[in-house]
Every structure is written in C-alpha cells, then in structure tokens.
Amino acid sequence: SNAKIYIFDRYGKLLKQLSPSSEGWDGTYNGKPMPSNDYWFKVEYTEPRTGNKNTFKSNFTLKR
C-alpha cells in the first residue's frame, strides 16, 4: 500500500510515521511513554482506482 500515517502531539510535533504494514504506535516517543492526552493523526493515501491523493485527519485519546 502507498499510505502513510503520521501521529502528532497537541502542539503539532511529529511523534511517529507509520505505514499500513508496520506494527503501529506503542505510545512512546524516543523510547519514553507519552502521557495520557489527546493526539492527532493524518493518513495520506492514493486512491487506487482514480489515482487521486487523499488526506484524512482526526484525533484520539491515549489512556494509560
């Protein structure tokens, strides 16, 4: 897949870049656990049928 997933903190700092085949985000940054808080993500992908580039953004809450 050609998708890319980016995870950001509330200040817009990039914490992790993922691909669909990666294991996901373990809630850490530079090996240190991030606090329970709201985080944002952005998914960028190309629609296979049309070739159109799309972006989806949303947020989630990390709870420890």
Beta strands, then each sheet from edge to edge (+ up, - down):
strand 1: 4-8
strand 2: 14-18
strand 3: 28-29
strand 4: 32-33
strand 5: 37-46
strand 6: 53-62
sheet 1: 2+ 1- 5+ 6-
sheet 2: 3+ 4-
end
